[in-house]
Amino acid sequence: MSIIMESMGKKRPRPRRSFTPEFKAEIVELCQRGDRTLRQVSRDFDLTETAVRDWVKQADLDAGVRTDGLTSSERDEFAQLRRENRRLREDVDILKRARAFFAKETR
């Protein structure tokens, strides 16, 4: 009996998978059609409900149906601005070190 209880509690982690935008769009369309519930679509395609729910939410944001989050283009822009900000901070740090180095040399 203890072997059964031990195996019930231990679930192997699911490997991370990636899906094409076309596949996600097809899944979203299936969910929005209303023929099947989100749970049924998730099970039929061996997907997590959370992932499918997130895809549907993002599609609604992109279509303007929802306004409680960022659209895909806003997310992309935000990520690009973060990268640029990180690069600029690194540039400033390098310039500060160079200024300190040259200040020592001129003394």
C-alpha positions in Angstrom: 0.0 0.0 0.0 2.8 2.4 0.8 4.3 1.9 -2.7 1.0 3.1 -4.2 0.9 6.2 -1.9 4.5 7.1 -2.7 4.0 6.9 -6.5 0.8 8.9 -6.3 2.6 11.9 -4.7 5.6 12.0 -7.1 4.8 13.3 -10.5 7.6 13.7 -13.1 8.0 17.3 -14.3 6.7 17.8 -17.8 9.4 18.8 -20.3 9.1 22.4 -21.6 7.6 22.5 -25.1 7.3 25.3 -27.5 4.5 25.8 -30.0 4.2 27.8 -33.2 2.0 30.9 -33.3 -0.1 29.1 -35.9 -0.7 26.2 -33.6 -1.6 28.5 -30.7 -4.1 30.4 -33.0 -5.8 27.1 -34.0 -6.2 26.1 -30.3 -7.6 29.6 -29.5 -10.0 29.3 -32.4 -11.2 25.9 -31.1 -11.8 27.4 -27.6 -13.6 30.4 -28.9 -15.8 28.4 -31.3 -17.6 27.0 -28.2 -17.9 23.4 -29.5 -15.7 22.2 -26.7 -14.7 23.6 -23.3 -11.2 24.9 -22.7 -10.6 21.8 -20.5 -11.6 19.5 -23.3 -9.4 21.2 -25.9 -6.5 21.0 -23.4 -7.0 17.3 -22.8 -7.5 16.5 -26.5 -4.2 18.1 -27.5 -2.3 17.1 -24.3 -1.8 20.8 -23.2 -2.0 22.4 -19.8 -5.2 24.3 -19.1 -3.1 27.2 -17.9 -1.2 27.5 -21.2 -4.4 27.4 -23.2 -6.1 29.9 -20.9 -3.1 32.2 -21.3 -3.2 31.9 -25.1 -6.9 32.7 -25.2 -6.4 35.7 -22.9 -3.5 37.0 -25.1 -5.6 36.6 -28.2 -8.4 38.6 -26.6 -6.0 41.3 -25.6 -4.6 41.5 -29.1 -8.1 41.7 -30.6 -9.1 44.4 -28.2 -11.7 42.3 -26.5 -9.9 42.7 -23.2 -8.0 45.6 -21.8 -6.5 44.2 -18.6 -3.1 43.5 -19.9 -0.5 44.2 -22.6 -1.0 43.3 -26.3 1.7 41.2 -28.0 3.2 44.3 -29.7 3.3 46.1 -26.3 5.0 43.1 -24.8 7.6 43.0 -27.6 8.2 46.8 -27.2 8.5 46.4 -23.5 11.1 43.6 -23.8 13.1 45.7 -26.4 13.1 48.7 -24.1 14.3 46.5 -21.2 17.2 45.2 -23.3 18.1 48.7 -24.4 17.9 50.0 -20.8 20.2 47.2 -19.6 22.7 48.0 -22.4 22.6 51.7 -21.6 23.2 51.0 -17.9 26.2 48.9 -18.8 27.5 51.7 -21.0 27.2 54.2 -18.2 29.0 51.8 -15.8 31.9 51.4 -18.3 32.1 55.2 -18.7 32.2 55.7 -14.9 35.0 53.2 -14.6 36.9 54.9 -17.5 36.4 58.3 -15.9 37.8 57.0 -12.6 40.8 55.4 -14.3 41.7 58.5 -16.3 41.2 60.7 -13.2 43.9 58.7 -11.4 46.3 59.0 -14.3 46.0 62.8 -14.5 47.0 63.3 -10.8 
